[in-house]
Amino acid sequence: MNKTLTKVALRYRAVFLDINRENIDKNSEATVPVMAFVARLKENGFCVSEELLHALNAVSADTLAEITECINDVMGVNLNWASLVKGWNVPTGESYADHFLTWVTNIFGGEKAGFKGTTLQCGHFIPEGTFPLERYNGCPFCGTPFETADFVYKGQGNKLKELRLFTDADMKKTFASLLASATPLDATQKDSLELLLSQYELPADEDITMKETAMLVIKTMVNQGNAKKASTLLKTPTDVLRYLWFEKTGYVQIIEPKTLVAHAKKMYYHMFGPLDKGADAAKDMKQKLMLKYDRKACLRVAQWMNAIPMSAKQASENMNPKRGMWVRMIRALRLGEYSRKQGMEHLAEILDVFYKENYTTWQGRVDKARSENDADKTIDLLKERPGLFARCLFATMLRFGNDNVLAAFDEISDKLPARLLLSLGNAAENYFDTKETRLARPITGVTHRIPSNKLLALYDEDMRNQMVKDVMEIYKSSMERRFAAQKTESKTIYIDPALYNIPVSVGDRATTIQDTLCALMGTRFPVDGDAVRLFLQWGKGLHAQHLDMDLSCRISLPDNKIAECAYYKLTCVGAKHSGDIRSIPEMVGTAEYIELSLPELEAANAKYVTFTCNAYSCESLSPNLVVGWMDSANPMKISEKTGVAYDPSCVQHMVRVSEGNLSKGLVFGVLDVAKREIIWLEMPFTAQTLRGADSTSIEALLHKLENKLSVGELIDMKAKAQNLEFVTNAVEADESYTYEWALNPADVTKLLNI
């Protein structure tokens, strides 16, 4: 059994078996080990397809046991899920007064000073009449757990998630789809691609269009000693810089040093002054970003730069936006020295032009024409670079008028990647509405609100609406031409109705890893029961230490009122918290929960409940932190002895924070109380508590997701352009687009490879 491939397959709701599909005996009876395996899957909330059931008969009992162990590991079955409070569905009644009195008695010496009470393992003295100690698994004052649990509940869920068969051929197909993705890969896809790169050789004829994907491939090539072959993927100096910075920082985007330093300072800020480590973190980050390369690395980069298929002036112009970083890189890599060697003449020419600044930049020419209000020259320059034209289309329309700009853009629209056109269609309505909140999410992960363009004030509402219609017309007509140009022998098509509720994932890169279900951001999950249970588990594989992560929720009530359930308020209308844990036990982690009661929320006329988690400790969210929610039509148990409330069979969605996470807080879902639906979204923010999550930004993100083109609408557009007949049965259709198909975002983005 290949554990790596098993983990990747599970993300696509499948089980990997190293067998040949043609050899499966479809008339075989399930063996005893297979029936036991299926029973273990059911406890974790899974069932198997008929094909997978027959395929399992072809593998050994040892392989089935290893797959079970892998699934248990992914679902966190063997971790510690005990909470601070035993039977926390019944509130302990603790108050601020209890914390204050405990603090005072500890200052004055506790038991030594004559106070009555109990001294706990952590050293804190709990005076009589404060916390009911019999209700706690640890210290209620400092949040240190003393007890752990070695069990979880199983089989309470009312819905089973079907697993299908993944063979080696399916895995290679998934590998190829990730490599050929026309949109940037999210954290789950990146992690899957890195795992698959360790298992499979690169296809010789694979066309990698995304620069960020290419960085992962180049890293693999370099590690395998194929640096020369990797040079074929490096077309510009920016590609070289991107790889060098990825190698240095682990991020496939080029994040400038000053940004990383400022972000480190912000991550280690603490609201309590003595615990603030921001200044030290900034110094450490500066030291970490110091450049030092050996001769082998210097020669490799020199050869890459010398092989760049651009003229010296073109290369220098390409380097100009990151000039400061390039100056540092050139010195650290000794490129000046290597440029004097025989055969490095092109590198020497590039450095000569770059340092003498004997070049002009396209962006500089555009800025000059725009400042001179020269519409014709600006538009002509923008037409030279369709991608950049698309990115500044709306602002150019406002500056130079709607008709001329859109007429010019229509001329080059078919040269653009479909994902860029789709982004324009999704953003148009929001951009031209002065009342809407616009959001920007830079690569450091923090979401910012952007004020509307001042030039919008020059146009009335009818003119702005016309601009939106004109943009949508160009976008739709271009997409229709692209789909119509695709050759197909299909006559019929099936579209799962659920796909009309899933937005196309363009511009919404999730930074968390989804180990059990690759759902697109904006996917809506119906709530079957009367309770939703949020969970947070962190500290897996770490030694015992102070590491304070917090689970919280914000409830939107009528008349703009807000209720909060967090470490500082364990109970509120419709919500109960399991207690604030601030330290983790050895290696197995710890957990917090919040239980939401839908009948109570409906009685209070609550509109939304926002789910968040935060790092109260310095730095960002802990790596391998897992957060999500459970739901079941059946009642879900809570242990009266340990407070364990986790059941993998009830998990509806869960995500894991990756090693490269840069955020301190995360909004990971919103419950629409009236519709009884949970919307999966991801909005990072930088704050120690729930109150740092901006309500306006959350609502703007929800509105943005609602207005996005859905996967179903995109397929509908394709069907009409290709004159396909709609059928209601997936089996009867020549082309079938099911919900299971949409579980692979890379397959969804293939629709944009036009």
C-alpha positions, -999 to +999 in steps of 0.1 A: +000+000+000+013+034-010+004+058+019+011+089-002-012+079-030-039+068-005-039+103+011-041+120-023-070+097-034-090+104-003-090+141-012-109+131-043-132+109-023-115+077-034-094+048-023-062+040-042-056+004-051-026-007-072-047-030-094-059-032-130-096-023-135-100-050-162-090-077-137-118-069-112-142-098-107-176-081-106-193-113-095-171-119-064-184-121-029-170-098-003-145-115+020-145-113+058-115-088+058-133-067+032-166-066+053-145-057+084-128-029+064-162-015+052-174-015+088-144+006+098-151+030+069-187+033+081-175+043+116-156+071+099-185+082+078-176+065+045-191+038+023-178+022-009-191+021-045-200-013-060-169-012-082-146-005-052-163-032-031-154-059-057-119-044-062-112-047-025-114-085-028-082-084-049-060-069-022-046-085+010-059-081+045-026-063+054-033-037+027-068-031+040-054-026+075-029-001+062-056+018+044-077+019+075-048+032+095-042+059+069-078+070+070-078+071+108-047+093+107-063+117+082-095+119+103-076+124+135-091+094+153-059+087+173-055+122+186-066+137+219-101+152+216-107+158+253-119+193+261-112+215+292-147+210+306-163+177+312-198+174+297-195+210+285-231+211+271-240+220+307-223+254+315-200+255+345-212+290+354-176+304+356-173+342+355-149+370+354-151+372+392-138+337+395-107+346+374-102+378+393-104+362+427-080+333+416-055+359+403-056+379+435-052+348+458-023+335+437-005+369+440-009+368+478+005+333+481-026+311+478-026+282+504+005+295+521-013+328+528-041+309+546-066+308+518-088+277+515-088+259+482-068+235+460-033+238+444-033+222+409-005+204+390+003+236+371+010+254+404-021+276+404-042+278+436-080+277+430-098+292+460-130+276+473-163+290+460-148+299+425-145+273+398-162+239+402-130+218+398-149+185+395-161+198+361-126+203+346-100+182+329-073+208+337-067+242+352-096+266+346-074+295+353-045+290+330-061+266+305-035+238+310-051+203+304-042+174+328-062+147+312-062+133+276-086+109+259-078+079+237-112+075+221-137+093+198-173+086+191-180+067+159-210+060+136-234+087+148-236+104+114-267+099+093-250+104+059-222+083+045-198+097+019-192+073-009-156+064-018-148+053-054-119+034-068-087+051-079-062+031-099-027+040-110-042+053-143-066+076-124-038+089-103-017+097-133-047+115-149-051+136-117-014+143-118-016+155-154-047+177-147-028+194-118+002+201-141-020+214-169-043+235-146-052+269-162-057+285-129-033+289-099-034+259-076-047+262-041-029+248-011-046+214-014-037+211-050-002+222-044+003+197-017-012+169-038+011+179-068+042+179-045+032+144-032+026+131-068+059+146-080+076+124-055+059+093-070+057+098-107+081+110-134+071+141-153+053+135-186+077+144-215+051+164-234+033+181-205+025+218-211+027+237-178+010+271-183+009+284-147+042+299-134+035+289-099+030+252-109+063+254-128+081+263-097+071+230-080+082+211-110+115+229-113+123+222-076+117+185-083+140+186-114+168+204-095+166+179-067+169+151-093+199+167-109+181+179-140+187+216-137+195+219-174+162+204-183+145+228-159+158+258-179+131+250-205+104+262-180+123+294-173+113+319-200+120+352-183+142+366-155+111+369-134+107+332-136+143+327-124+137+352-095+104+334-086+122+301-083+150+315-063+126+332-039+105+300-037+136+280-028+144+306-001+110+312+015+088+283+004+063+307-013+056+303-050+047+340-052+074+367-050+069+384-017+093+412-012+117+411+019+102+442+034+067+427+033+079+395+050+097+415+077+066+437+083+044+406+084+066+388+109+065+418+132+027+418+129+024+380+135+044+382+167+026+413+181+008+406+213-018+429+229-002+423+263+031+443+261+055+420+279+045+392+255+050+413+224+079+398+203+073+417+171+106+436+170+126+404+176+106+385+150+114+413+124+151+410+132+150+372+129+132+374+095+158+398+082+185+374+092+166+345+077+163+363+043+201+369+041+213+355+007+241+330+006+247+306-023+274+280-030+293+279-063+271+251-077+239+272-072+256+303-087+266+285-118+232+270-122+215+304-121+241+319-144+234+293-170+196+298-166+200+336-171+223+331-201+197+308-217+168+333-213+152+336-248+148+374-246+170+403-258+190+421-232+166+451-233+136+429-229+152+410-201+162+442-183+126+456-186+113+423-172+137+427-142+129+463-136+097+459-113+118+439-088+151+459-094+160+461-057+157+423-053+177+417-084+206+439-073+208+417-041+205+385-061+232+395-087+257+401-059+248+370-039+250+348-070+282+363-083+266+368-117+290+396-125+319+371-121+302+344-142+293+368-169+330+372-178+334+335-185+334+322-220+300+313-233+282+337-209+280+366-234+242+369-232+243+371-194+270+398-197+248+418-221+218+416-198+237+428-168+253+456-188+220+469-200+203+464-166+230+483-146+233+512-171+195+514-173+197+516-210+161+506-216+126+518-213+097+500-197+063+494-212+046+503-179+065+536-179+052+544-214+017+536-205+018+558-173+032+587-194+005+584-220-022+581-193-009+612-174-009+631-207-045+620-212-036+605-246-063+579-250-052+565-284-016+560-274-026+544-240-051+520-257-025+511-284+000+502-258-025+482-237-034+462-268+002+450-270-002+432-237-038+417-234-033+404-199-023+437-184-051+454-205-076+431-188-063+439-153-067+477-158-098+475-181-123+490-157-101+519-146-093+527-183-130+527-191-137+553-165-108+574-176-112+573-214-148+564-219-167+532-224-171+527-262-135+533-274-119+512-247-143+482-250-140+483-288-102+480-285-105+453-258-129+433-279-102+430-306-078+412-282-103+395-259-099+361-276-061+362-269-068+362-231-069+332-209-105+322-201-098+326-164-090+363-169-122+369-188-142+350-162-126+372-135-138+403-154-173+390-156-174+382-119-159+416-109-178+440-132-210+444-112-191+449-079-165+474-093-191+498-109-214+499-079-203+527-055-222+511-026-205+477-028-174+469-007-144+457-027-119+433-012-082+427-019-064+396-007-027+401-011-004+371-010+003+376+027-032+363+033-048+394+050-080+407+035-083+444+030-112+466+020-106+489-010-124+522-015-143+526-048-126+543-078-131+581-074-138+584-112-171+565-106-185+598-093-183+612-128-209+588-141-246+584-131-261+550-122-275+543-157-241+549-173-224+526-147-250+499-153-244+502-190-207+496-185-214+464-166-237+452-194-211+460-220-184+441-201-206+411-196-215+411-233-179+410-244-171+383-218-200+361-228-196+365-266-159+356-263-166+326-241-193+314-266-168+318-295-143+297-276-167+269-267-182+269-302-147+265-317-140+233-296-146+201-316-169+177-299-187+145-309-211+147-280-249+152-286-263+152-251-251+166-217-261+162-181-255+189-154-260+181-118-283+207-102-259+210-073-233+226-096-254+257-099-247+264-062-209+261-066-190+292-078-162+288-103-129+290-083-111+319-100-092+344-078-102+325-046-071+305-037-077+285-005-045+285+017-057+256+038-055+219+029-086+198+026-077+162+033-111+146+030-130+167+004-117+192-021-147+216-021-146+248-040-149+280-019-186+291-018-199+255-017-231+253+004-236+224+029-272+217+040-277+212+078-297+181+085-300+182+123-308+208+150-272+212+160-239+222+143-208+214+163-176+234+154-143+218+163-106+229+165-077+204+171-041+216+173-007+205+186-004+171+167+033+160+167+044+189+190+059+186+225+040+199+255+041+237+256+021+269+258+003+272+225-030+291+226-054+287+196-090+298+200-123+287+184-150+314+183-182+324+165-201+356+160-239+356+158-257+384+138-290+393+155-318+417+146-312+455+150-275+452+143-269+434+175-240+409+179-235+379+202-201+363+206-191+328+218-154+327+226-129+321+254-141+352+271-178+343+269-184+306+269-222+308+265-245+331+246-278+328+227-277+296+207-241+287+214-219+269+241-181+267+242-161+238+257-136+259+275-104+278+267-073+256+265-040+275+263-014+247+265-010+215+246-001+180+259+027+159+245+024+150+208-014+143+207-027+178+206-059+192+222-093+204+212-120+230+216-157+229+205-186+251+201-222+237+198-248+258+179-285+252+185-305+260+154-339+261+172-325+287+197-309+307+169-341+307+149-361+317+180-337+347+184-341+356+147-304+352+141-293+358+105-258+345+102-232+327+124-196+333+115-170+306+124-135+317+132-103+304+147-073+326+159-038+323+172-038+341+205-002+331+210+025+349+190+031+339+154+005+325+130-020+297+132-003+265+143+008+241+114-015+210+111-042+228+130-075+212+119-108+231+120-143+223+107-178+214+117-200+184+124-237+179+116-260+149+119-298+143+120-290+120+149-281+135+183-243+138+188-229+127+222-206+147+246-186+127+271-194+136+307-159+123+318-136+138+292-157+162+272-149+144+239-175+154+213-157+144+181-172+118+157-155+115+123-187+101+108-205+134+115-178+156+100-193+176+072-162+196+063-127+200+077-095+219+067-059+218+078-036+248+081-005+243+059+031+249+069+032+280+047+003+297+064+008+335+070-025+344+088-032+348+125-070+344+122-093+325+098-130+328+090-138+293+078-175+292+074-208+310+077-241+295+088-272+309+071-297+303+099-329+308+078-317+285+049-301+261+073-270+261+051-233+264+059-212+283+033-176+272+031-153+301+027-118+311+037-110+347+048-077+351+066-072+381+089-045+394+113-059+396+149-056+376+181-094+375+187-127+371+169-132+409+170-104+414+145-126+398+118-143+426+099-180+420+095-183+443+064-155+423+047-172+390+055-205+402+041-187+415+010-170+381+005-203+363+008-219+387-017-189+382-041-193+344-039-231+347-045-225+369-076-198+347-091-206+326-122-214+290-110-199+259-124-234+249-136-238+282-155-204+278-171-212+243-184-246+256-195-228+283-216-207+255-231-237+234-239-256+261-257-225+272-277-220+235-289-258+229-294-259+200-269-292+186-257-299+185-220-308+152-204-319+144-168-300+111-164-262+111-161-259+076-175-277+085-207-256+116-214-225+118-237-210+144-214-219+140-177-210+167-151-218+154-116-211+167-081-184+140-078-167+154-109-166+189-093-147+175-063-116+178-084-111+215-089-084+208-115-110+190-137-133+220-133-106+244-144-102+223-176-133+241-188-112+272-188-084+257-210-099+273-241 
